[in-house]
Amino acid sequence: MITAEGFGLEGPRGRVFRDITFTAPAGSLIAVEGASGSGRTCLLLSLTGRMRATEGRAEVAGLRLPKQLAAVRRVAALGPVAGVSELDPALTVGEHLRERALLRRRFGGSLRELLRPGGTEGARVDEALSAAGLDLSALPKAERTAARDLERLEALRLGTALALLARPEVLAVDDTDHKLAPAERERAWAMLRGIAANGTTVLAVCTQAPEDAVVVRTRAPVADDHADDHADGHATEPDAEHRAEHRDEHRDEHRDDTDEEGAADAHAEAGSA
């Protein structure tokens, strides 16, 4: 289960997201819907223990945020997130899988499993690939296909499979519908629905949420537009028009700042994690 109440983050340049409140049972498909620059990726990273929220509270799989960041990171896995957990374009699909399996076995598995020759990584990889719907034999060069040569949906499936190797309680996916045609978008959501149906709670950032998801909306922060109101609390029509124009300009400028801040903060937080 994931719950949040008044959850928010304020960075050096101002608010990134605020007043996030929702409850979703385990095995839910949660769509974090918002425009670019609305703090949606930072919310994703905050709910998975990679960034520290500054307001409100949240609970992920019984663990409290922001107090138990490290514990939340152990149960929540990231799919591809730009600047944090993106694919290496120079590595092949097979190299990505072997690298992640070795890291998981070294740092995520038990001592008994680490010492067992061969372990069970092959079965775990097959399980993750099946859940993500990635058929290696259908790729141009099978597992020797370079990440740079993958189609957008294939790259999304690979990033998801890598995250699922840890068998997490929560899977987080960024930019789910980015650069996908409508048919591909449906296939991506079908993949995530299947994962959620098997008990893993899925957090997916998107610009347009599917109807069957638990929808959490973010919006780009705007400046307080009441500071210049007249003493009686009502603005004249020209004042209102001027403020509306100012809000639009400020929203665009702040959206760019938020993108830069979110990427920089997320990268630093992921490194320290």
C-alpha positions in Angstrom: 0.0 0.0 0.0 1.1 3.6 -0.7 -0.4 6.5 1.1 0.5 10.2 1.0 -0.9 13.2 2.9 0.1 16.7 2.1 3.3 15.3 0.6 5.5 18.0 -0.9 9.0 19.1 -1.9 10.5 22.5 -1.9 13.9 23.0 -3.5 16.4 25.9 -3.8 14.3 27.4 -6.7 10.9 27.0 -5.0 8.2 24.3 -4.8 8.6 21.3 -7.0 5.3 19.6 -6.0 2.9 20.1 -3.1 -0.3 18.8 -1.4 -0.1 15.3 -2.8 -2.7 13.2 -1.0 -3.9 9.7 -2.1 -4.2 6.1 -0.9 -3.6 3.0 -3.1 -3.7 -0.6 -2.0 -0.9 -3.0 -2.8 -1.0 -4.2 -6.4 -2.4 -0.9 -7.7 -1.5 0.8 -11.0 -0.8 4.4 -9.9 -0.5 6.9 -12.7 1.4 10.1 -11.8 -0.1 12.4 -14.4 1.2 15.9 -15.3 2.9 18.1 -17.8 6.7 18.2 -18.1 8.0 20.5 -15.4 5.2 19.8 -12.9 7.4 17.8 -10.5 6.1 14.4 -11.5 9.5 12.7 -11.7 10.6 14.2 -8.4 7.4 12.9 -6.8 8.2 9.4 -8.3 11.7 9.6 -6.8 10.4 10.9 -3.5 7.9 8.0 -3.1 10.7 5.5 -3.9 13.1 6.9 -1.3 15.5 8.6 -3.8 14.7 12.1 -2.8 13.7 13.6 0.6 10.3 15.3 0.7 10.1 18.5 2.8 6.4 18.6 3.6 3.7 16.1 4.7 4.1 12.4 5.1 3.8 9.2 3.1 4.0 5.5 3.7 5.2 2.9 1.3 4.8 -0.8 2.1 4.5 0.1 5.8 7.6 2.3 5.7 7.4 6.0 6.6 8.7 8.8 4.4 10.8 10.8 4.6 12.2 9.0 7.8 12.9 5.6 6.3 14.4 6.4 2.9 16.9 3.6 2.9 14.3 1.0 3.8 12.0 2.2 1.1 14.8 2.0 -1.5 15.2 -1.7 -0.6 11.5 -2.4 -1.5 11.1 0.0 -4.4 12.9 -0.4 -7.8 13.4 2.1 -10.5 12.8 1.5 -14.2 14.6 3.8 -16.6 14.8 7.4 -15.2 16.9 9.9 -17.2 20.0 10.9 -15.3 19.4 8.3 -12.6 18.8 4.8 -13.9 18.9 5.1 -17.6 20.2 2.4 -20.0 23.8 2.6 -21.2 23.6 3.0 -25.0 27.0 1.3 -25.4 26.0 -2.0 -23.7 24.0 -4.8 -25.2 20.7 -6.1 -23.9 22.5 -9.2 -22.6 25.2 -7.1 -20.9 22.6 -5.0 -19.1 20.9 -8.2 -17.8 24.1 -9.9 -16.7 25.4 -6.8 -15.0 22.2 -6.2 -13.1 22.0 -9.9 -12.1 25.5 -9.9 -10.8 24.9 -6.7 -8.8 21.7 -8.0 -7.4 23.4 -11.3 -6.4 26.3 -9.4 -4.8 24.4 -6.7 -3.0 20.8 -7.8 -2.9 20.9 -11.5 -2.4 21.5 -13.6 0.8 24.9 -14.9 1.7 23.8 -18.5 1.0 22.6 -17.6 -2.5 25.9 -15.7 -3.1 28.0 -18.7 -2.2 25.8 -21.2 -4.2 27.5 -21.9 -7.6 25.4 -20.5 -10.4 22.6 -19.5 -8.1 19.1 -18.9 -9.5 19.8 -15.8 -11.6 18.8 -17.5 -14.9 15.3 -18.2 -13.7 15.0 -14.8 -12.2 16.0 -13.2 -15.5 13.5 -15.3 -17.5 10.8 -14.3 -15.0 11.6 -10.6 -15.3 11.7 -10.7 -19.1 8.4 -12.5 -19.3 6.7 -10.0 -17.0 8.1 -7.1 -19.0 7.1 -8.7 -22.3 10.6 -8.5 -23.8 11.3 -11.3 -26.3 15.0 -11.4 -26.9 14.7 -13.6 -30.0 12.6 -10.8 -31.6 15.3 -8.2 -31.3 17.5 -7.5 -34.4 20.6 -9.2 -32.8 18.8 -11.0 -30.0 20.7 -10.4 -26.7 23.6 -8.8 -28.6 21.4 -5.9 -29.6 22.9 -2.6 -28.4 20.6 -0.5 -26.1 21.0 2.4 -28.6 19.3 0.3 -31.3 16.2 -0.5 -29.3 12.9 1.0 -30.1 11.3 3.2 -27.4 8.9 0.5 -26.2 11.7 -2.1 -26.3 13.9 0.1 -24.1 11.0 0.6 -21.7 10.5 -3.1 -21.5 14.2 -3.7 -20.8 14.4 -1.0 -18.1 11.4 -2.6 -16.5 12.8 -6.1 -16.6 16.0 -4.9 -15.0 14.0 -3.3 -12.2 12.0 -6.5 -11.7 15.1 -8.6 -11.2 15.0 -7.4 -7.6 11.4 -8.7 -7.2 10.4 -5.3 -5.7 7.2 -4.5 -3.8 7.0 -1.2 -5.8 8.0 -0.6 -9.4 8.5 3.0 -10.5 8.6 3.9 -14.2 9.2 7.4 -15.6 7.9 8.8 -18.9 5.7 5.8 -19.6 4.0 7.2 -22.6 6.8 9.4 -23.9 7.4 9.1 -27.7 5.0 6.2 -28.0 2.4 5.8 -30.7 -1.1 5.1 -29.5 -0.9 1.4 -30.1 2.5 1.2 -28.4 1.1 3.2 -25.4 -1.6 0.6 -25.0 0.9 -2.2 -25.0 3.0 -0.3 -22.4 0.1 0.1 -20.1 -0.9 -3.5 -20.6 2.5 -4.6 -19.5 2.3 -2.5 -16.3 -1.3 -3.8 -15.6 0.0 -7.3 -15.8 2.8 -6.5 -13.3 0.4 -4.9 -10.9 -2.0 -7.8 -11.2 0.8 -10.1 -9.9 1.0 -8.0 -6.7 3.6 -5.4 -7.4 2.5 -1.9 -6.9 3.3 0.2 -10.0 4.0 3.9 -10.0 4.1 5.3 -13.6 4.7 8.8 -14.7 2.7 9.9 -17.7 1.1 12.8 -19.5 -2.3 11.0 -19.9 -3.4 8.4 -17.4 -5.5 5.4 -18.4 -9.0 5.2 -17.0 -8.4 2.2 -14.8 -5.4 3.7 -12.9 -5.3 5.4 -9.5 -4.5 8.9 -10.8 -2.2 11.3 -8.9 -2.0 14.7 -10.6 0.9 17.2 -10.4 0.8 20.7 -11.7 3.5 23.3 -12.4 3.9 25.7 -9.4 2.7 29.2 -10.0 3.4 32.5 -8.2 1.0 33.8 -5.6 -1.3 35.9 -7.8 -3.1 37.7 -5.0 -0.3 40.0 -4.0 -1.4 42.9 -6.3 -5.2 42.6 -5.6 -6.9 45.8 -4.5 -7.8 46.4 -0.8 -11.4 45.2 -1.3 -10.1 41.8 -2.5 -11.4 42.3 -6.1 -9.2 43.1 -9.1 -10.3 45.2 -12.0 -10.6 43.5 -15.4 -7.3 44.9 -16.8 -5.5 43.9 -13.6 -6.9 40.4 -13.9 -5.7 40.1 -17.6 -2.3 41.4 -16.7 -1.9 38.9 -13.9 -3.0 36.0 -16.1 -0.4 37.0 -18.7 2.2 37.2 -15.9 1.2 33.8 -14.6 1.6 32.2 -18.0 5.1 33.7 -18.4 6.1 32.7 -14.9 4.8 29.2 -15.4 6.9 28.6 -18.5 10.0 30.0 -16.9 9.5 28.0 -13.7 8.8 24.8 -15.6 12.2 25.0 -17.2 13.9 25.7 -13.8 12.0 22.8 -12.2 13.2 20.4 -14.9 16.8 21.4 -14.3 16.5 21.3 -10.5 14.7 17.9 -10.5 17.3 16.3 -12.7 20.2 17.7 -10.7 18.7 16.8 -7.3 17.6 13.4 -8.4 21.0 12.6 -9.8 22.8 13.7 -6.6 20.3 11.8 -4.4 20.6 8.6 -6.5 24.4 8.8 -6.3 24.3 9.2 -2.5 21.8 6.3 -2.3 
